[in-house]
Amino acid sequence: MEMQQKVVLVTGGSSGVGQATAVVFGRQGIRVIVTGRNSKGLDETVEHVRQAGGVAQKITADISEPNDIQRMIEQALAVYGQLDILVNNAGTQGEVAPLVDQRLASFQEVFDTNVRSVFLCMKYAIPHLLNQRGAIVNIASGGGLVGVPGASVYCASKHAVIGMTKVAALDYATAGLRVNAVCPGGVDTPMLQRFFESIPDPDARRQAREEFNATHPIGRIAKPEEVAAAVVFLCSPDAAFITGTTLSVDGGYVAH
Ligand SMILES: NC(=O)c1ccc[n+]([C@@H]2O[C@H](COP(=O)([O-])OP(=O)(O)OC[C@H]3O[C@@H](n4cnc5c(N)ncnc54)[C@H](O)[C@@H]3O)[C@@H](O)[C@H]2O)c1
């Protein structure tokens, strides 16, 4: 019942993990605000939430733009008159190349999207989240815990998200706000599909997929709903004593 009084904001909610997370929150009766750049995708998410029996509203915003983030948080507060849970999910994978070949422009884009946005979303939202048994979940990655060849910039950005998560958890531990990170391994979403589609040869693409699946001890990658379930758990009263942690949802990817 306590969860059903809550309002959640999910960034990057137009596809993948963000969309699945919005639907799982909505199914549990939590009012949902989904944000992102892709208005059509956000409409689709709102519809999925409604079909699951929930309520949702969308706010279009580019989280690589600081002014957009401030506006987004202000609008989100106005939608249902409160905000209790923030899921910083939006992210970009950047370039896959050895470090020397990574472009400065791509570094900037990845850090603006994956790190600065998490900092600013928390900075603007936290004053409204204190003392209401709310929670923040930042979506990091297995690449925030271990290195992934060819992904130096992405891994650096996700390591940064984990560091920021730990300190935010410490800063607000006595103020009624918990802050945690979820570290997915491979998840079957448009982001991962884009990655494989960038391999032109179909045989090489198939082999890359098989090899990637095999790096997950369970033998497959995740469905977005499996990551969403962990996010919702961390925001629930069942996780009342969990803060500052990183929860891997990766089929054992970082365990070996
Ligand atoms: N798919 C994986 O294998 C995987 C693995 C580990 C971590 N993750 C993380 O999970 C999160 C969700 O990714 P996904 O796999 O669902 O991919 P996705 O591409 O489906 O979702 C990413 C979302 O972020 C949004 N986004 C990107 N840049 C944005 C911007 N500037 N402004 C607003 N929205 C923006 C996209 O529109 C999209 O909705 C990301 O943070 C990603 O790094 C994904």
The ligand as an SDF file (V2000), in Angstrom:
LIG
                    3D

 44 48  0  0  0  0  0  0  0  0999 V2000
   21.4380   -2.9630  -22.9850 N   0  0  0  0  0  0  0  0  0  0  0  0
   22.4740   -3.3380  -22.2720 C   0  0  0  0  0  0  0  0  0  0  0  0
   23.0860   -4.3650  -22.5740 O   0  0  0  0  0  0  0  0  0  0  0  0
   22.9050   -2.5320  -21.0740 C   0  0  0  0  0  0  0  0  0  0  0  0
   23.8760   -3.0800  -20.2390 C   0  0  0  0  0  0  0  0  0  0  0  0
   24.2920   -2.3710  -19.1190 C   0  0  0  0  0  0  0  0  0  0  0  0
   23.7410   -1.1480  -18.8350 C   0  0  0  0  0  0  0  0  0  0  0  0
   22.7930   -0.6210  -19.6680 N   0  0  0  0  0  0  0  0  0  0  0  0
   22.2660    0.6990  -19.3300 C   0  0  0  0  0  0  0  0  0  0  0  0
   20.8560    0.6360  -19.2550 O   0  0  0  0  0  0  0  0  0  0  0  0
   20.3190    1.9390  -19.5000 C   0  0  0  0  0  0  0  0  0  0  0  0
   19.1700    1.8240  -20.4830 C   0  0  0  0  0  0  0  0  0  0  0  0
   19.6680    1.4070  -21.7350 O   0  0  0  0  0  0  0  0  0  0  0  0
   18.8930    0.3820  -22.6810 P   0  0  0  0  0  0  0  0  0  0  0  0
   19.7420   -0.8140  -22.8160 O   0  0  0  0  0  0  0  0  0  0  0  0
   17.5030    0.2540  -22.2300 O   0  0  0  0  0  0  0  0  0  0  0  0
   19.0170    1.1360  -24.0830 O   0  0  0  0  0  0  0  0  0  0  0  0
   17.9860    2.0340  -24.8850 P   0  0  0  0  0  0  0  0  0  0  0  0
   18.8010    2.6630  -25.9650 O   0  0  0  0  0  0  0  0  0  0  0  0
   16.7790    1.2610  -25.2280 O   0  0  0  0  0  0  0  0  0  0  0  0
   17.5710    3.0950  -23.7870 O   0  0  0  0  0  0  0  0  0  0  0  0
   18.3050    4.2380  -23.5100 C   0  0  0  0  0  0  0  0  0  0  0  0
   17.3180    5.3320  -23.3090 C   0  0  0  0  0  0  0  0  0  0  0  0
   18.0190    6.5330  -22.9920 O   0  0  0  0  0  0  0  0  0  0  0  0
   17.4800    7.5600  -23.7880 C   0  0  0  0  0  0  0  0  0  0  0  0
   18.4470    8.6210  -23.9850 N   0  0  0  0  0  0  0  0  0  0  0  0
   19.6940    8.5320  -24.4830 C   0  0  0  0  0  0  0  0  0  0  0  0
   20.2490    9.7500  -24.5470 N   0  0  0  0  0  0  0  0  0  0  0  0
   19.3120   10.6230  -24.0780 C   0  0  0  0  0  0  0  0  0  0  0  0
   19.2630   12.0210  -23.8990 C   0  0  0  0  0  0  0  0  0  0  0  0
   20.3040   12.8090  -24.2280 N   0  0  0  0  0  0  0  0  0  0  0  0
   18.1440   12.5810  -23.3970 N   0  0  0  0  0  0  0  0  0  0  0  0
   17.0900   11.8130  -23.0560 C   0  0  0  0  0  0  0  0  0  0  0  0
   17.0680   10.4860  -23.2150 N   0  0  0  0  0  0  0  0  0  0  0  0
   18.1750    9.9000  -23.7150 C   0  0  0  0  0  0  0  0  0  0  0  0
   17.1070    6.8850  -25.1010 C   0  0  0  0  0  0  0  0  0  0  0  0
   16.1930    7.6540  -25.8540 O   0  0  0  0  0  0  0  0  0  0  0  0
   16.5170    5.5870  -24.5860 C   0  0  0  0  0  0  0  0  0  0  0  0
   15.1580    5.7410  -24.2220 O   0  0  0  0  0  0  0  0  0  0  0  0
   21.4870    2.7910  -20.0050 C   0  0  0  0  0  0  0  0  0  0  0  0
   21.9450    3.6500  -18.9720 O   0  0  0  0  0  0  0  0  0  0  0  0
   22.5360    1.7720  -20.3650 C   0  0  0  0  0  0  0  0  0  0  0  0
   23.8460    2.2870  -20.2890 O   0  0  0  0  0  0  0  0  0  0  0  0
   22.3480   -1.2780  -20.7690 C   0  0  0  0  0  0  0  0  0  0  0  0
  1  2  1  0
  2  3  2  0
  2  4  1  0
  4  5  1  0
  4 44  2  0
  5  6  2  0
  6  7  1  0
  7  8  2  0
  8  9  1  0
  8 44  1  0
  9 10  1  0
  9 42  1  0
 10 11  1  0
 11 12  1  0
 11 40  1  0
 12 13  1  0
 13 14  1  0
 14 15  2  0
 14 16  1  0
 14 17  1  0
 17 18  1  0
 18 19  2  0
 18 20  1  0
 18 21  1  0
 21 22  1  0
 22 23  1  0
 23 24  1  0
 23 38  1  0
 24 25  1  0
 25 26  1  0
 25 36  1  0
 26 27  1  0
 26 35  1  0
 27 28  2  0
 28 29  1  0
 29 30  1  0
 29 35  2  0
 30 31  1  0
 30 32  2  0
 32 33  1  0
 33 34  2  0
 34 35  1  0
 36 37  1  0
 36 38  1  0
 38 39  1  0
 40 41  1  0
 40 42  1  0
 42 43  1  0
M  CHG  2   8   1  16  -1
M  END
$$$$
